[in-house]
Amino acid sequence: MKLSEVKKALVTLEKVDFQFEDGAFVPAHFHVTEVGQVEKRFIDCGGVIRNEKKVIFQLWNANDFEHRLKANKLLDIIKLSEDRLKIEDAEIEVEFQGKHTIGKYYLSFNGSHFVLLNTLTACLAEDSCGIKPEHLPQKNNTSSCCSSTSECC
């Protein structure tokens, strides 16, 4: 979900709720402690240089149980971030403190609240490594990403 889509959804809401894929909700008294843009330059295991930009929302669960974030307040925070930081219309990634570490989630909207979608790691150079997605039929391929002659992994 891109930032422009979040802003469009916020216009239709009074309050902001975030729900995990398992149906549980982020406690209603959460704060948005950061809105920013992160840029990542990296090389994948196949040697391809990649650039990625994401807009980051960081949610924080405090002990002020009467706090409730209104949609128009989050819109104001986003507009301030756009003005001062020149944030672009990029995909959203939400950070939220889990039991042991910070979880990172993609975002969707179901018409009434935002849904935190689990993120997964993946090989970005499947064709270079010989790794096939699990849902596709496997071809008989003897090369391995981690073979002694492979340039990746």
N, C-alpha and C positions, 0 to 999 in steps of 0.2 A: 504494500500500500504506500503510495507516495504522499508527501506532505500536502499537496493540493487536495487529495482525496480526504485526508484527515480534516482539513479546514472545512471542506464541503459538508462532511458528516457532522462536525461540531455545530454548525449553524442550525441543524435540526434538533439539537439536544439541549436540555437544561442542565443536566448533570453528566459527569463523565464516569463511566464504569469500564473496568478491564476484567475480562474473564479468560481463564486458562482453557486450553483445549479439553481438559478433563471435567470442565463444568464449574470448578471452584473460581471464586472471584478474588481479585486483589482487594484487601480490606478497603472499605469505602473512605477511610480517613487518610489515604495515601497523599503524598505530595509529588509534584513534578519538580525535581531539584535541578535538572539540567535539560536544556534543549540546545543542541549543537550539531555541527556537521563534522564528520570524521572522514578523512581521506586515507586510503591505504594503497600503497604501491608494493607489489610483490611479484615474485616469479613463481610460476607453478612448477610441478615436478617434470613437466614436459619442456621447460625452458621458455615458456611464453610469459612475457612481462604483462602484468595486468594492473589496472587502476580501478579503484572502487570508491564511490562516495555514498555515504549514508547519513541520514539525519537521525540523531540519537535523542531519545527521550529517556531520562532516568527517573524511575519511580522509587519513592522512598516511603516506608511505612514508619510513621512516628507514633509517639504515645499520646498525641493530642486527638483524642477520639471524637471530638466535635467538629474536626476539620472536614469539609466537603468541597471538592474542586468543582466549580461551575464551568460549563462549556465556554461561556464568554471569557472567563479568566484564562483558560488555556489558550483560547484564540489570541488574547492580548499578549501572552507570553510568546507564542509563535510569531506574532507580528513584530514584537520587539527583537526577537532573534533574527528574523529576516532583515530588519532595518539595520541593526548594529553589526551583525556577523555576516550579512550577505548570504545567508543560507539559501541553497538552491532547492529546487523541487526534486528531491531524491527519495529513494525508498527509506521507510522508517525502520529503525531497529530499536526495540525497547529493552532497557536493562532493568532488572528487578532483583533484589536480594533474595536468594533462595536460602535453604537450610544451611548450606556449607559455602556457597560461592554465589557470585552474581550470575544470574541467568540472562541470556540474550534471546530475544523473541522477534519474529516477524509480526506484522500487524495486519488484521483484517477488520471489517466492520459488518455486523449482521443486521443492521437497521435500527438497533436499540443500544448496543454497546460494542466496544472494541474487543477483539479476540486476540489473545497472545498465542501465536503459532510457534511451536517448537522449531528451533534451528538445528540443522544437522551438518556435520562435516561431509565433504565429498572430494573425490579426486577430480580436478578440473581438466586433466589431460588424459581422459580415459582412452582416447585413440592412440596416444603415445605410449601409454603404459600397458595396453592390452587388457585393461579392466573393463568389463561390460556391466551395465546396470543389471541388478538382480531380476528385474521384471522382463528383460529381453532374453530370448533364447541364446544360450552360450554357443559360440562357434568353437570348433576344435582348434585351439591356438596354443602352441607350445611356448611362446615367448612370455616372459614374466616381467613385470615392472621392476622387480628387484633382482633380476638376473645379473650376472657379472658383466654382461655387455650392455646393459640398459643404461641410458643417460639420466633416467629419472629415479626417484626414491633413493 
